Amino acid sequence: MKNIELAMMIAKEVHKEDRYGDKVYFDYHLMNVYHLAIALVEEKEREVVGIVAIFHDIVEDHGYDVEMIVKMFGKKIADAVVAMSFDKENESREEYYERVMKNPIAKIVKIADASENRFNCELDGDMERYAYYDKIVKMMGGVWFSLSGFVPDFLIRKYNG
């Protein structure tokens, strides 16, 4: 079994009761974040970024054992998942975002996560929440490209000189 398939199997089980509005959390939110995140990176980075995208809420929302992630997928992936996990009891949102921005993998996944949430807020007409997620995307260095995707600032600079 490939690592990404194993990660998906674990996440699907852990999130089996979770919902994103009226949708199945894994099938809707996690898979959307996964597809957005892997679209932002080169082929060689897709497995690692994809696993972090699939696991981005597993520790924060379910207290999944970080040591299990280290054993199954390695420290690099575990560190990015931990960076993505907001500890509301022990840190401020600002501290959390600073931590995310220090981990390049977590930063890409956070752009994908906030972009996916922002898109859903736009669909729901919740412009206050849209503005919240828009701020996060921009803070992380992502820019909305179109309704079907986005590109990070560094790619815009690369192609626009």
Disulfide bonds with the S-S distance in Angstrom:
none
